[in-house]
């Protein structure tokens, strides 16, 4: 894939970039390693000042970087602004919380006396340079939620971003430089995926984090495992959205639309499979379908647009194949299911609701990365749990019920990294984020996320100390 900005609303190539050669990659590795030797010794107070400055600059740049993101991958402009604001908020959260999150732990002396110790301390120390392989769908947020905790912990970062968001990737490097971070602390590598293996195998790379597809995750995890290096993976999702009779039906239907089409439907944690109790299925399906059909598809730079184009032509083709396969095998398109005639240029696809889904359809098991929802009629909470778990993924989930017993059952039995009751799944700096099964392993955000790339070191002091 060429490293280029291609406007998905028009298909026009706006700017291309040359990939780094081997010598340039080596220069980046040298700078990252040298920066780590300095940055790891800095105080939390100094790191806090730098990250607050980065947040301040990002706030000032919000409109400009939002337009860049929208131009490169097509998200509606208002959502791009919100993404930038969320990144600045998360930077401030980690700037203010990191010292406490990584504070030394002091086991009770009575608990370690049998080891011969007078006392012991558990300390979190940075690992080194972390390679981040990041996707295009949230081109700012996916990077910041790794970079903010990693830098506050004393690590340095190398970013291999998706090839279709190079200007956003370069902006991130410049942002941290303008904030005062030493040269090499955070760098962008404009490289193709073929260059990742050699970089990951380099001894100056301590660990890796990847957000992306399952095949990409498998490849990175395999290489890192061979090198015995820590990885955190956030991969695909096919999140269930369960609606049971005690739910506020109007609110559930309204949130369901946003949960499905946020970021033009291109979100790993977007609700994708809607499992609705038979008693309220018809009422929910009508409300949900009407709202989906009423969405405005158009230019993502237009403030009135609800759904912009998919990020790539291939992405739209993949989505069409899933929908066509389902319809051919008996699914019913309650709305959408086509390219919008009013937008012949660009990679647009109509918001779509499919019903009558069966396990023989690809879309039952595969992730639909676009504004396509699948509706299931379920007899009870048992069937809802069964279908919710009938997927190789387990990123997150939504459940709409005000019944405490049903909430307890779903919290216990839904196989996912999160269960959000009566509200939309979202990531937040204070909450751990990650999945189960083939949605990956490890956690981002919260204290769990900042500790992922730390060496938990035991300090043992004998009786004479």
N, C-alpha and C positions, 0 to 999 in steps of 0.2 A: 504494500500500500504506500503510495507516494506521501511524503510529508508536505501537506498542502492545506490551505484554507479553501474549502469549496462550499459555497453558500447553498445549503440544502433547499432553500425556498426557490432557487432558480436553477441550480445545477451548475452555476458558473464558477470556474476556478479563479480565485482572486489573487492568490499568492502562493508560491512554492518555495521550498527550503531544501538546501542540500543537507544530507546526513553527515554527521561527524565522521571523520576518518579515524583510523586506529591511533595515530599520533595524538589527535585531539581528544579522543576518549582517555588516553593515558594521562594527558595533562589534567583532565577533570578528576581522575582518580587520585593523582598526586595532590591536587589542591584540597580535595575532600579529606584525605588522610591527614594532611598538615593542619587543616582547620580543626579536625577533631582533637588533635593533641592540645590545641589551645582552648577550644570551646569546652571541653570536658572539665577543665579546671576553673571555669568561671563560676561566680556565685549565682544563686537563684535571683538575687536582687538585680544583677546585671542582665540576666536572661529575661527577667520580667520587663525591664525597661525596653529591651529590644522588641519583644513581642507586642507590647502595648503600642510602640511606634508603628509597627507593621499594621496593626489594626486601625490606627488613626489614618495611615496612608490609604488603606483599602477603603475606608469610609469615604475619603475624599475622591477616590477613583471610581466609586460605585457605578455611576452612570456610564462611564467609558468602558470599564471592563464588562459590564452587562451587555453592552452593544457588541463587544468582541465575542462574547460567548454565544449570543444569539446568532451572529453572523456565521460562526463556525459550526454550530451544531443544531440551531433551529429552535431552541426553547423560547417560549413567549417572553418578551422583554421584561414584563413585571416579575416573572418568576426568576429571571436572571438577576434582577436587582435584589430580590429576596435572598437568593443564594449568596451573593456578595455580603449582604448584611449578616447572614447567619455565620459566615466565615469570620467576620470581624468579631462577632459575639463570642465565638468559640476560642479565638485567639486570646481575648481578654479573660475568658474563664480559665484557660490553662495557665496564663500568665499569673493569675491570682491564686490558683489552687495547687499548682505543681509542687511547691515546696512542702506543703502539708501532705499531699498525696505520696510523696517520696521520702517522707521523714523517716529517720532511723526508728527501728522497732527494738524494744528492749524486753526480751523474755524475762519472766520472773526468775531471779537467781535460784530459787528453790527448784525450778524445773530443769536447770542445767547443772546443778551441783554434782549429780551422779557422773557427769562427764569430766569432772575435775576442774571445772571452770568456776572462777569467782563471779564472773559475769559474762554476758554475751550480747552482741549487737547484730541486728540484721540491717544491712545497708543496700540501697538500690544505686547501682553504678551504671553509667551508659555503656552500651555495647560497642559503638563505633559508627561507621557509615552504613546507613540503611538504604537499600535500593528500593524505590517505590515504582511499581508498574501500574499505571492508573488509566481509567477509562474516560471516554468522552462525554458521558451522559450528564455528570455533574462536574464539569472540568475544573472548577475552583474548589468546591466543597470536598470532593474525594481526596484532593491533595492536602488541603488545610487540616482535615481531621487526622491525617497522619503527621504532617509537618509540625503542627503546633505542639503536640505532646512530645514528639521526638526531639525537637530543638530544646524544649524546656528541660528535658531529661539530660541534656548534654551531648546528644548524638548529632551527627551531621547527615544530610540527605542528598541523594541523587535521584532525580525524577526522570523516568522514561514515560512520557505521557503518550496518549493515543495520537496517531499520526495526523488525524483530522482536526486537532485543536492546537497547532503549534504556537499560535500567537498568545493564547491563554497560558501555555506552558512557559513561554519566554517571559511573559508578564510576571509570573510567580517568582522566577529567579530575580528579576529586577526589583520586585517589591521587597524581598528580604534584604537585598543589597542596599536599597535606599533607606531601609530601617536601621542600618548600621551593623548588620551581621558581617563578620570577617569574610573575606573572599574565600570561597570554597565551602562555606557552611551549608548553603543550599544551592544546588546547581541543576539546571535542566539539560538533559541529554537529548538532542534531536537525532534519534537513531531509529532504525527499523527493528522489528521484533527479532530478527536474526542475530542481532548483536547482543541480545540480553544474556545468553548463556555464558559467553566469555567474561562479561562483566560480573555476573553473579558468582562465577568460579574464582574470581580474583580474590586473593587473601585479604585485600584491604576492604572488601565488602563483608560486613559482619552479619547482616540479616537482610530479609526482603519482606515487603508487603505488596500484595496484589489485590486489586479489585477488578473483576472482569469475568470472562466466560469460564466455564468449567474446563475446557481443553487448555486454556492459557494457565489456569490454576494448576492443573495436573503437571504441565511442563515445568513451571517454576518450582513447584513442590518437589518434583523428581530431581531436578538439578541441585536444589538446596539440600535435599536429603542426602544426596551423594557427597556433598561437601560438608555435611553436618552443620547446617546453618539454620537459624530460627526463621520461620515464616509465619505470617498472618495472611489468611486468604478470606476474602469476601466475594463469593461467586454468585451464581444465578439464584433466582427465586420464582416461585409460582404461588404467591401467598393466598391463602383462603380468606374469605370475608363471610363469616357465618352470621346469619340473621335468624333469630328465634322469636317466638310469638310475643314475648314480653318487651321486645325492642320498641323504641320510638321510631316508627316506620318512616315518617317523613324525614327525620334527621338522618336515619341510616341510609336512605336512598340518596339524599343530598350529598352526604359525605362519601358515599360509594362512588359517585361520579368523579369527584376530585381525586379520590384514592386510586381510581383506574387511569385517569388521563393526565395526572400531574406529569410535567416534563414530556408532554406528548405521548404519555404511556410508556416511556422508556426509563423506567426506574425498577431496580431489582426488588425494592420493597413496596412497589405498587400492588394494590389488591388486583388479583387476576381472575380468581375463581370464586364465584358468588354462590354460596351454599345456603339456600333459603328454605325454611320450614314450610311444609305443604299448606298449613293453615293460613299463611300470609304470602305465599309465593305469588299468586296472581296480582295482588295489590302492590307488592314490592316490584315485581317485574314491570308493571305498567308505569309506576313512578320513575323507576330507574331508566327504562328505555326512552320515555318521553324526554327526560333530562339529557340523556346522551345524544339523542337526535337533535336537540335544540342547540347544541354547542356550535360556536362559530369557528370554522376552520379557515385559516388564512395566513397572511403575512405575519410572522412572529414579531416584527417591529411595530405592528399596529396594536395600540393599547386595548382595542376591543377584541382581539383574537384570544380564543380559549385554547385552541389546539393548532400548533404549527406543523411543519413537515417532520418526517422522520429524518434522522441524521445522515442517512446514506441511502443510495439507491438499492444496495444489496439488502439493507435492513428492511426496506419496504417489500422487496421481493420475497424475503424469508417469511414475513408476516402474511403476505398474500397466499403463499403456499400452505401455511397452516389453516387459514380460513377456507381456502378452496377445498382442501382435503376434508375438513369437517363437514362442509356443506354437501360435498359429494357423497359422504357416508351417512347423511341423514340429519345433520344439524340444521336448525332454522335460524336465519338471520333476521332478528326482530327489528334491527335498523343497521344501516351501513353495509359493510362488506364490499366496498368498491373504492376506486380512486375517485375523488371528487371531480366532476366534469368542469367545474369553474376554475380549477387550478391545474391546467394541463402541463405546466412547467413545475419543476421541483418535485419533491418526494413525499407528497401528501397522501394520507389515507383517512377515510371517513371513520369517525367513532362508531364502533360496531358492538352489537350485543348478539351473542349466539346462545341458543337454547338447545335442548335435546342432545346434550353431549354424552357420548358413550366412551368406554375405555379403548375402543378400537380406533379412535381418532387421535392423530398425533398431538393435537392441542390439549388433550387430556393430561399428557405427561410432559410435554415440552413447554418451555417458557415463551409466551407471546410478548415480544418486546415492541409494543405499540398500543394504540388506543382500542384494543379488542378485549371484551369481557366475555366470560363464559358463565352461564346460569345453570345451576343444578337445583332440582327439587328434592328435598330430603324429608324423610318421614319423622325423624326425631334426632336427638342430640347424638345418639349412637352412630347413626348413618352420617351425620355431619362430621364427626371425628374420623370415621373410616375414610371418607372421601378427602377430607383435609390432609390426611396422612398418606394418601395414595399418590405420592409424587416423590421423585428422587431428591427434591429440594426441601429445605426447612429453614428459610431465612426469618420470616416473621409471620404474623397472622392478626386478623381482626375478629372480634366476636361481639355481637350485639345482643345482649340479654341483660335483664335486670334481676334475674333469678340467681341468688347466691349459690345454690346447689349446682346450677349449670355452669356458673363461672368457675367454681372449684373443679368441676369435672374437666372443663376445657383447659384450665391452667395446668392440670395434672397430665392430660393425655395428648394434647396437640403437640406434635413434634416440630418445634421451631425455636428460634433464638429469642422470640418475644411473642407475647399474646397481649394485644391492646384491646381493652374492653370499652365499648361505647365511645370510641374515638379512632381517629385515623393513625395508622402506623407512621412514625416519624423518628428520625435520629435526633439526639439531643446531647450536648457535651457532658451532661451529668449522668447519663445512662449508658451502660455497656451495650455495644452494638455488634452483632455477628450472628452466625447461623449454625445449623445442625445439618447432618447428612451431607449431601453434595453441595450445599450452600457454603461450605468452607469451615474454617476453624480459627480459633483465636478471637480476640475481641478488640474493637476500636472504641475510643471515647471513654470517658469516666476514668477513675483510678485504674481500672483493669487495663484500659488501653495504653496509658502512659507506662505501665509496668511491663508491657509485652516486650519492649526493646530495652530492658534493663537487666543487668546481671545481679541477681539477688545474692548478695555476698554475706556469709556468716563470719563474724569477727569473734574470736574466742580468746578470752583473757584468763590466764592461770592465776592461782592464788596469790602470787607475789605481785600481780599488777594492781 
